[in-house]
Structures are given as C-alpha cells and as structure tokens.
C-alpha cells in the first residue's frame, strides 16, 4: 500500500514538473451564460502545476478526513477488545489460583483426617 502511495506522489511530481509552464483556465461564468444574464464572463487562469498540486492535496485531505473516523473507531474497538482479553486472562489466572488453594486445602484436610483416624485406632 505504501508503494502505491509513493508511486502516486512520484507521478504527481512528474506531472507538475512536465506542466510547470502550461496554463489552465477555469470558467466561473461562461461567455454564453454571462451574455444571457447580462453579466461579464469570469475565468480563472492557473499554472497547471499549481492546479495539479491543489487537486492532489485535496485528494489527500479528503482521504484523511474520510478514514480518520473509521481509524479512530477501529482503534477504540481494538483497545476495548484488548482490555477484555486482559480481564479474561486475569480472571483465568485468579480462578487457577483459587483452584490451587482449594486443592491444597483438600490435601491438608485429607492428611488431618488420616491422622485423626490413626489416633482413634
């Protein structure tokens, strides 16, 4: 995935270098529509390199703003899942410790019972 992003950045850089002196015009109000509305036509003229860089940066920003909430929610889910696993492992460890204590108590009680039976006989 990183290779694709590097290739995209390199290709945009090449486009910028190749079209540095070319101009692009964007019609805000076309000649026909301006004459119908009795207004003057408006156009913006940019260097094609600046236009390409602007479109590239807008694309990057739109991807970041689109995926940032998704990334945050997945990160929150991951941390909650990790916390749940830690709780489960702690409860398993404490359950194992309780079982060990109970087994020790049983062995002590069995030994006490054997000693009491020996003393009676």
MORA-V763755 format. One record per pair of residues at least 12 apart in sequence whose C-alpha atoms are under 6 Angstrom apart, sorted by the first residue. I is the first residue (numbers start at 0). J is the second residue. If there is no record, write none. Layout:
BEGIN
i=I j=J
i=I j=J
END
This chain:
BEGIN
i=15 j=48
i=18 j=47
i=18 j=48
i=19 j=48
i=21 j=46
i=21 j=47
i=22 j=45
i=22 j=46
i=22 j=47
i=23 j=44
i=23 j=45
i=23 j=47
i=24 j=43
i=24 j=44
i=25 j=42
i=25 j=43
i=26 j=42
i=27 j=41
i=27 j=42
i=28 j=40
i=28 j=41
END
